[in-house]
Amino acid sequence: MKVFLRAILINLLVIYLVDALYPGFSILHDAKTLITAAIIWLLLNKIVKPIIKLLLLPINLITLNLFSWVVGLITLFLLPLIVGGINISPIDFQGINYQGFSVPPFHLNILLSFIVTSSLLNLFHNTIIWIIKKDSD
């Protein structure tokens, strides 16, 4: 039970961080939606993700595991369908000019927005897990 609650709290923190940092991912800021999203995200990662990995195993073997990011993308695609109040949308980046350093404006369509959101969720989750394991040693 303790491990389950810790995983829910980590997912809650990760979802909140991605919502705060990436404008293409938005979630309603009420407790019910946040906790439901954290629980559903945990269940998708622990139950659905291994099944999808098994189904896509031949493609993963052929591509030498380069297709594995699609598994995370599929589970993220299921999250807004199950939990209401989550929205992943395309964004327009306006560009930055700062002391000679410039990033041109660009547009992220819905697929790229899903990819960025999935990457950020996995990056933050793995970083938090790494920090927790490092502290417990």
C-alpha positions in Angstrom: 0.0 0.0 0.0 2.9 2.3 0.8 4.5 1.7 -2.6 1.2 2.4 -4.3 0.6 5.7 -2.5 4.2 6.8 -3.2 3.7 6.0 -6.9 0.5 8.0 -7.0 2.2 11.0 -5.3 5.1 10.9 -7.7 2.7 10.8 -10.7 0.7 13.7 -9.2 3.9 15.7 -8.9 5.0 14.8 -12.4 1.6 15.7 -13.9 1.6 19.0 -12.0 5.1 19.9 -13.1 4.4 19.2 -16.8 1.3 21.3 -16.6 3.2 24.1 -15.1 6.1 24.0 -17.6 4.6 23.0 -20.9 1.8 25.1 -22.4 0.6 22.3 -24.6 -0.5 20.2 -21.7 -3.3 21.4 -19.4 -5.2 19.8 -16.6 -8.0 21.2 -14.4 -6.5 22.2 -11.0 -9.0 20.6 -8.7 -8.1 17.7 -6.4 -10.4 15.2 -8.0 -9.0 15.6 -11.5 -5.4 15.6 -10.3 -5.7 12.5 -8.2 -7.8 10.7 -10.8 -5.2 11.5 -13.5 -2.4 10.3 -11.2 -4.1 7.0 -10.5 -5.1 6.4 -14.1 -1.6 7.3 -15.3 -0.2 4.8 -12.8 -2.6 2.1 -14.0 -1.9 2.8 -17.6 1.9 2.5 -17.0 1.6 -0.6 -14.8 -1.1 -2.6 -16.7 -1.7 -1.3 -20.2 1.9 -0.4 -21.1 3.3 -3.9 -20.7 0.4 -5.3 -22.9 1.1 -2.7 -25.6 4.9 -3.5 -25.4 4.1 -7.2 -25.9 1.9 -6.5 -28.9 4.5 -4.2 -30.5 7.4 -6.6 -29.7 8.0 -7.7 -33.3 8.2 -4.1 -34.5 10.5 -3.2 -31.6 12.8 -6.1 -32.4 13.0 -5.1 -36.1 13.7 -1.5 -35.3 16.1 -2.3 -32.4 13.9 -0.7 -29.8 13.6 2.6 -31.6 9.9 2.1 -31.8 9.5 2.0 -28.0 8.6 5.7 -27.7 5.3 4.9 -29.5 4.3 2.8 -26.5 4.5 5.8 -24.2 2.7 7.9 -26.8 -0.2 5.4 -26.9 -0.6 5.4 -23.2 -0.5 9.2 -23.1 -3.2 9.2 -25.9 -5.4 7.1 -23.6 -5.1 9.4 -20.6 -7.2 12.3 -21.9 -9.8 9.8 -23.2 -10.2 8.3 -19.8 -9.8 11.3 -17.5 -11.9 14.4 -18.3 -10.2 17.7 -17.7 -6.9 16.9 -19.5 -6.1 18.7 -22.7 -3.1 18.3 -25.0 -3.1 20.9 -27.7 -0.8 22.2 -30.4 1.2 25.3 -29.5 2.8 28.2 -31.4 6.2 29.2 -30.0 6.8 32.9 -30.6 10.6 32.7 -30.6 13.3 34.2 -28.4 16.0 36.8 -29.0 18.4 37.3 -26.1 21.8 39.0 -26.4 22.5 37.6 -29.9 21.0 34.2 -29.2 17.9 33.6 -31.2 15.4 30.7 -31.4 13.1 31.2 -34.4 9.3 30.8 -34.0 7.8 27.4 -34.7 4.6 25.5 -34.5 4.1 22.1 -32.8 1.2 20.2 -34.2 -0.9 17.8 -32.1 1.4 14.8 -32.7 4.5 16.7 -31.8 2.8 18.1 -28.7 1.9 14.5 -27.6 5.5 13.5 -28.2 6.9 16.5 -26.2 4.3 15.8 -23.4 5.2 12.1 -23.2 8.9 12.9 -23.2 8.5 15.4 -20.4 6.3 13.1 -18.3 8.9 10.3 -18.6 11.9 12.6 -18.0 10.4 14.2 -14.9 9.2 10.8 -13.6 12.7 9.2 -14.1 14.4 12.2 -12.5 12.2 12.1 -9.4 12.7 8.3 -9.1 16.5 8.8 -9.4 16.5 11.5 -6.7 14.4 9.3 -4.3 16.7 6.3 -4.8 19.8 8.4 -4.4 18.5 9.8 -1.1 17.6 6.4 0.2 21.1 5.0 -0.3 
